[in-house]
């Protein structure tokens, strides 16, 4: 069995969790049909594995859209606070540059290991239109190259009913900052 494949029992349990979340949060995906989504998921064992990784880290993945051009359903981490993949600096270069107190890993590598993409700032703002997220935490977002080349990285949160984008050194990490992912199926 491939490392990135769930057992039949795990697939069944995950699909049940995802369907329940889908039905409970219909405002996130109006006009979409769970049976069609499930059929696509069942044909994509590696995508199911990635969704399970999101679920295992308390990301509460849910469908937030459908791309007609690519015929893909879009899942975001929809947990109220940043998922339990925190205390990570931005990327390997930043992690490598730390001389002391290195975190366990970094956001870019962790997302790649999970088979997901980091949300962009625009995607983060789209997520915030679906509810109120990161009221106590913050989430790293995909940083534009020009900022990253200068040693920085950006993150977002919601405070005072406003979505804020901030910057930090890419080598910084905090217990209340994680990252949110996107997966297209």
C-alpha positions as CSV (number, residue, x, y, z in Angstrom):
1,X,0.0,0.0,0.0
2,X,1.3,3.5,-0.9
3,X,2.2,5.8,1.9
4,X,-0.3,8.3,0.5
5,X,-3.3,6.1,0.4
6,X,-5.9,5.4,3.1
7,X,-7.5,2.1,3.9
8,X,-11.1,1.4,2.7
9,X,-12.2,1.9,6.3
10,X,-10.4,5.2,6.6
11,X,-11.8,6.4,3.3
12,X,-15.3,5.6,4.4
13,X,-14.9,7.4,7.7
14,X,-13.3,10.5,6.2
15,X,-16.1,10.7,3.5
16,X,-18.7,10.5,6.3
17,X,-17.0,13.4,8.2
18,X,-16.6,15.5,5.0
19,X,-20.3,14.9,4.0
20,X,-21.5,15.9,7.5
21,X,-19.4,19.1,7.4
22,X,-20.6,19.8,3.8
23,X,-24.3,19.4,4.9
24,X,-23.8,21.5,8.0
25,X,-22.2,24.4,6.2
26,X,-24.3,24.7,2.9
27,X,-23.7,28.5,2.8
28,X,-20.0,27.8,1.9
29,X,-20.9,25.9,-1.3
30,X,-24.4,26.8,-2.5
31,X,-25.4,25.0,-5.7
32,X,-22.9,22.2,-5.3
33,X,-23.9,18.5,-5.0
34,X,-22.2,16.2,-2.5
35,X,-22.7,13.1,-4.6
36,X,-20.7,14.6,-7.5
37,X,-17.9,15.7,-5.1
38,X,-17.8,12.3,-3.5
39,X,-17.5,10.5,-6.9
40,X,-14.5,12.7,-7.7
41,X,-12.9,12.0,-4.3
42,X,-13.4,8.3,-4.7
43,X,-11.4,8.4,-8.0
44,X,-8.5,10.3,-6.3
45,X,-7.0,8.3,-3.4
46,X,-4.1,10.7,-3.0
47,X,-6.4,13.7,-2.7
48,X,-8.4,11.8,0.0
49,X,-5.1,11.1,1.8
50,X,-4.3,14.9,1.7
51,X,-7.8,15.7,3.0
52,X,-7.2,13.3,5.8
53,X,-4.0,15.0,6.6
54,X,-5.9,18.3,6.8
55,X,-8.5,16.6,9.0
56,X,-5.9,15.0,11.3
57,X,-4.4,18.5,12.0
58,X,-7.8,19.9,12.8
59,X,-8.1,21.9,9.6
60,X,-11.8,21.0,9.1
61,X,-11.5,20.9,5.3
62,X,-14.6,21.8,3.4
63,X,-15.7,22.6,-0.2
64,X,-15.6,26.3,-0.8
65,X,-16.0,26.4,-4.6
66,X,-15.9,24.8,-8.0
67,X,-13.7,25.8,-10.9
68,X,-15.6,25.2,-14.1
69,X,-12.5,25.6,-16.3
70,X,-10.6,22.8,-14.6
71,X,-13.6,20.8,-13.4
72,X,-12.2,20.9,-9.9
73,X,-13.8,21.2,-6.5
74,X,-11.9,23.5,-4.1
75,X,-11.3,22.6,-0.5
76,X,-10.0,25.1,2.2
77,X,-9.1,24.5,5.8
78,X,-12.3,25.9,7.5
79,X,-11.4,25.5,11.2
80,X,-12.4,28.5,13.3
81,X,-8.8,29.0,14.4
82,X,-5.6,28.2,12.5
83,X,-5.1,24.4,12.2
84,X,-2.9,22.5,14.6
85,X,0.1,22.8,12.4
86,X,1.7,25.8,14.1
87,X,5.1,27.0,15.4
88,X,6.6,26.7,11.9
89,X,8.7,29.3,10.1
90,X,7.8,30.2,6.5
91,X,10.1,28.1,4.3
92,X,13.2,25.9,4.3
93,X,15.5,28.8,3.6
94,X,14.2,30.6,6.7
95,X,14.4,27.4,8.8
96,X,18.0,26.8,7.6
97,X,19.0,30.3,8.5
98,X,17.9,30.0,12.1
99,X,21.0,29.4,14.3
100,X,19.1,28.6,17.5
101,X,15.7,27.4,18.6
102,X,14.8,26.0,15.2
103,X,11.1,25.0,14.9
104,X,10.2,21.4,13.9
105,X,9.7,22.4,10.2
106,X,8.4,25.1,7.9
107,X,5.1,25.9,6.3
108,X,6.1,25.4,2.6
109,X,7.6,21.9,3.2
110,X,4.8,20.8,5.5
111,X,2.1,21.8,3.0
112,X,4.0,19.9,0.2
113,X,4.3,16.8,2.5
114,X,0.5,17.0,2.9
115,X,-0.1,17.5,-0.8
116,X,-1.8,20.8,-0.4
117,X,-1.1,24.4,-1.4
118,X,-0.8,27.3,1.0
119,X,-3.7,29.8,0.7
120,X,-2.9,33.0,-1.1
121,X,-3.9,36.3,0.5
122,X,-6.8,36.5,-2.0
123,X,-8.0,33.0,-1.1
124,X,-7.7,33.9,2.6
125,X,-9.9,36.9,2.1
126,X,-12.4,34.7,0.1
127,X,-12.4,32.3,3.1
128,X,-13.2,35.2,5.4
129,X,-16.3,36.0,3.3
130,X,-17.7,32.5,4.4
131,X,-17.4,33.1,8.1
132,X,-15.2,34.5,10.8
133,X,-11.8,32.7,11.0
134,X,-8.6,33.3,13.0
135,X,-10.1,35.5,15.7
136,X,-7.4,34.4,18.1
137,X,-4.8,33.0,15.8
138,X,-3.1,33.9,12.5
139,X,-2.2,32.0,9.4
140,X,0.8,32.3,7.1
141,X,-0.2,32.9,3.5
142,X,1.7,32.5,0.2
143,X,4.2,35.3,0.2
144,X,5.0,37.2,-3.1
145,X,8.6,36.5,-4.3
146,X,9.6,40.2,-4.0
147,X,8.8,40.2,-0.2
148,X,10.4,36.7,0.4
149,X,13.6,37.7,-1.4
150,X,14.0,40.5,1.1
151,X,13.7,38.0,4.0
152,X,10.0,38.6,4.9
153,X,6.8,36.6,4.8
154,X,3.2,37.6,5.2
155,X,0.3,36.3,7.4
156,X,-3.3,37.2,8.0
157,X,-5.9,37.2,10.7
158,X,-9.2,38.7,11.6
159,X,-9.5,41.3,14.3
160,X,-12.0,44.1,14.9
161,X,-14.2,42.5,12.2
162,X,-11.4,43.4,9.7
163,X,-9.0,41.1,7.8
164,X,-5.4,42.2,8.3
165,X,-2.3,41.3,6.4
166,X,1.0,41.6,8.3
167,X,4.6,40.8,7.8
168,X,7.3,39.1,9.8
169,X,10.8,37.8,9.1
170,X,10.3,34.4,7.4
171,X,12.3,32.7,10.1
172,X,9.9,33.7,12.9
173,X,7.4,31.3,14.3
174,X,4.7,31.5,17.0
175,X,2.5,29.1,18.9
176,X,-0.6,30.9,17.6
177,X,0.4,31.0,13.9
178,X,-0.2,28.1,11.6
179,X,-1.2,27.9,8.0
180,X,-4.3,27.1,6.0
181,X,-4.3,24.9,2.9
182,X,-6.1,24.6,-0.4
183,X,-6.7,21.3,-2.2
184,X,-8.3,21.0,-5.7
185,X,-10.0,17.8,-6.6
